[in-house]
Amino acid sequence: MRVLQTILAGLIAASFLDGCATKSPPTSAEVRNQGLTNVALRSAWKAGGQSGSIEDDWLATFNDEQLNTLVREAITNNPDLRVAATRVA
């Protein structure tokens, strides 16, 4: 009787594990076809679109002294930047 219970428990466990099988993930082409059917990208978001120049002092274009102060404080107190500067030097 004990052997029959063990076999039955094993079969039940196997049937539960068989139900947990997953299918393979979709390919990137399948994802694009299914998820991006009605998406039209503007030319600026496409490769080879219009390119603009980034100013050296782009932060100053916001004209926000509080932002400038916060950025200076973050740069001054950032230990990772100090380590990187030491390594470069």
Backbone torsions as a table, in degrees:
resi	resn	phi	psi	omega
1	MET	NA	-40.1	-179.1
2	ARG	-64.0	-37.6	179.9
3	VAL	-67.5	-39.4	178.9
4	LEU	-64.0	-39.5	177.7
5	GLN	-65.6	-39.9	179.4
6	THR	-64.7	-43.6	179.5
7	ILE	-65.2	-43.7	178.8
8	LEU	-61.6	-42.8	177.9
9	ALA	-62.9	-39.1	177.6
10	GLY	-64.5	-41.2	178.2
11	LEU	-65.8	-40.6	178.2
12	ILE	-64.1	-44.3	178.9
13	ALA	-62.6	-41.0	179.7
14	ALA	-64.3	-38.0	179.9
15	SER	-68.6	-34.8	176.0
16	PHE	-67.5	-41.6	179.8
17	LEU	-67.1	-34.1	178.1
18	ASP	-65.8	-31.8	178.8
19	GLY	-72.3	-13.7	-178.3
20	CYS	-91.2	1.8	-178.9
21	ALA	-64.0	139.0	179.7
22	THR	-110.8	154.4	177.2
23	LYS	-87.0	163.3	-177.4
24	SER	-68.7	150.4	-179.1
25	PRO	-68.7	154.5	-179.9
26	PRO	-72.0	155.4	176.4
27	THR	-76.7	166.1	-179.6
28	SER	-64.6	-32.3	178.3
29	ALA	-67.0	-39.7	178.1
30	GLU	-64.8	-39.1	178.8
31	VAL	-63.8	-45.3	179.0
32	ARG	-62.3	-42.5	-178.8
33	ASN	-66.6	-38.4	-176.9
34	GLN	-83.2	-38.7	-171.4
35	GLY	-97.6	-22.5	-174.2
36	LEU	-117.9	41.2	-175.7
37	THR	-70.0	-36.1	-175.1
38	ASN	-113.2	27.3	-177.8
39	VAL	-97.5	124.0	175.9
40	ALA	-116.7	115.0	-179.1
41	LEU	-84.5	140.1	174.5
42	ARG	-70.1	158.1	-175.4
43	SER	-63.3	-27.8	179.8
44	ALA	-67.8	-22.9	-179.3
45	TRP	-93.2	-6.5	179.9
46	LYS	-93.1	154.8	177.4
47	ALA	-62.2	136.8	179.2
48	GLY	81.7	11.8	178.6
49	GLY	-74.4	-170.2	-179.9
50	GLN	-65.6	138.2	179.3
51	SER	-115.4	138.3	177.9
52	GLY	-110.5	167.7	178.8
53	SER	-99.1	146.0	177.3
54	ILE	-98.1	126.3	-179.2
55	GLU	-73.7	151.6	178.6
56	ASP	-65.3	-39.1	-177.4
57	ASP	-111.3	57.1	-174.8
58	TRP	-65.1	-25.5	-178.7
59	LEU	-66.6	-32.6	-178.9
60	ALA	-68.3	-19.0	-179.7
61	THR	-67.6	-17.3	177.4
62	PHE	-78.4	-18.7	-179.0
63	ASN	51.9	48.1	-178.1
64	ASP	-127.0	105.3	-176.8
65	GLU	-65.2	-36.2	179.1
66	GLN	-64.3	-40.4	176.9
67	LEU	-63.6	-44.2	178.4
68	ASN	-60.2	-41.3	179.0
69	THR	-64.0	-44.1	179.7
70	LEU	-63.4	-40.1	179.2
71	VAL	-67.1	-42.5	177.3
72	ARG	-60.8	-42.5	179.5
73	GLU	-64.1	-41.7	179.3
74	ALA	-64.4	-41.4	179.4
75	ILE	-67.6	-41.3	-179.0
76	THR	-64.6	-39.0	-173.6
77	ASN	-101.6	16.7	-179.4
78	ASN	-91.9	107.8	-177.9
79	PRO	-66.1	-29.7	179.2
80	ASP	-64.7	-38.5	178.1
81	LEU	-67.6	-36.8	177.7
82	ARG	-64.5	-42.3	178.3
83	VAL	-64.1	-43.8	179.2
84	ALA	-63.9	-40.3	178.8
85	ALA	-66.0	-37.3	178.1
86	THR	-66.0	-40.9	179.4
87	ARG	-66.0	-39.0	178.8
88	VAL	-66.7	-41.8	179.8
89	ALA	-67.0	NA	NA
